[in-house]
Amino acid sequence: MEELYRNKMQLEFLSKSENEAFARITVATFASQLDPTIEQISDIKTAVSEAVTNCIIHGYENKVGIIKIECEIQEKSIEITIIDNGKGIKDIEKAKEPLYTTKPELERSGMGFTIMESFMDELEVESVQEVGTKIKMKKIIT
């Protein structure tokens, strides 16, 4: 049976803001085996940063939970899945609208999904209220 991926990794960490940089750098380092450009690495880091920040701020709000990241490297792409077991998203399509936010008091609010979509080649969001959210992103490295 042929493998669907060339390499794979999993990471789990607490939903604390100080772990956002750790997650971003870890995924970027793992992606580097595809020999991406500096711009492609920057895109991956930014998208991961946005997804992890969403988990911390929106998924878990003022409590600490676990964030999981799974990465698979295929022939010329990396697929990144970021999972939380937080409160979930009530309306995914509304949440993906530019500038929409449930936290207007925070700086830079409402652009997370827009940034993820513009920096990655594919973005899928699955969410169930009171169960959690799964964000799957793919970046093709050519």
N, C-alpha and C positions, 0 to 999 in steps of 0.2 A: 504494500500500500504506500502510495506516494504521500510525503508529508505536505500539509497545507501551508506550512511556514518554515522558514529557514532558521529562525531563532525566536525565542520567547522569554519574557520575564514577567514577574509579578512583584508588586510592592504594596505594602500596607503601612499606614501611618495614622497618627491622631490628627483630627481636624483642627489643628492649631495653625494660626497664620504663619508662625515661624517655619512650618514644614512646607510651605508653598514653594520656596526657592529650592529646597531639597528635591521635591518632586520634579520641578521643571528641569533642573540640572541632571538628575538621574535619567529621565526620559531622553533628554538631548544627547547624553553620553551613549546611551543604548542605541539611539538612532544613528550615531556617527559611523557605525559599521557599514552603512549604505553609502558612505562618502558624499553626504549632501553638501551643498554650498553653504556659506555662512548665512545667507538670506533664508534658506530652507530651515536651517537649525533655529534661527531666530523666530521664524513662523511657528515651528513646533513648540518652542519654549513659551511663546506668547499664548498660544491656544491652550496648552496645558495649564499655564498660570491662571487663565480666565476660568477654566473648568474647575480647578481645585478651589479657587477663590469662591466660586458659586456654591460649591459643596459646603465650605466653611461658613459663609455668610447666610446663605439661604437654606441649604439643606439641614444643617444642624443648628442654625441660629446661635443661641447663647449657651449651647451645651457641646460637649466633646463627644465625637463619635469616630468611627473608622472610615477612612477613605482608601479605596483599593484602586490600583492602577495595573492594568494588564497591557502589555505591548507584544505585538507579533510583527516580526519582519518577514515580509514575503519577498518575492523576487526583486521588485523595484519600489517597494512601498513599506510604510510602517502604519500599522493600525493600533490606535491607542484607545483603550476603554477605561473610563473613569467612573467609579461606582460609589454612591453613598447610600446609607440606610436611613436617610433623614426624612423630612416631612413630605417630600415629593413636590411636584409642580401641578397646580390646579389646571392650568390651560397652557400647554406647551406652545401652541401657535402664537398665543398672545405674548408669552414670555420671550419668544424669538423676535418680536417686533423691536426695531431699533428704538432706543430710549425708553422702552417700557421697563418699569421697575416696581417692585413692592417695597423698596427701601429708598425713597427719594431723598432722604436725609444724608445718604452716603455719597461721597465724591465718586465720579466716574460711573455712576449707576446707569444700568440699562443697555450697555453695549456688549456684554459678555458673549452672547450667542452670535451677534453680528460679527464680532471680531473672530470667533472660532470659525464661522462659515467663510469669512474672507481669507483667512490664513491657511485653511486646510482644503483638501480637494473634496472630501465628503464629510458630512456631519449627520448623525442620527441621534435623536433624543427619545428615550423611553422613561416614563415616570408614572408611579402609582402613589397617590396621596397616602401618607403615613407608612409607606413601605420604602420609598427611596427613588433615586434617579440613576440612570445609566446613560452616559454620553460616549458615543463611539465616533472617533475621528480617524480619517485616513489621509496620509500625505504621500503623494507619488514623487519619488526621487528619480529624476532622469538625467 
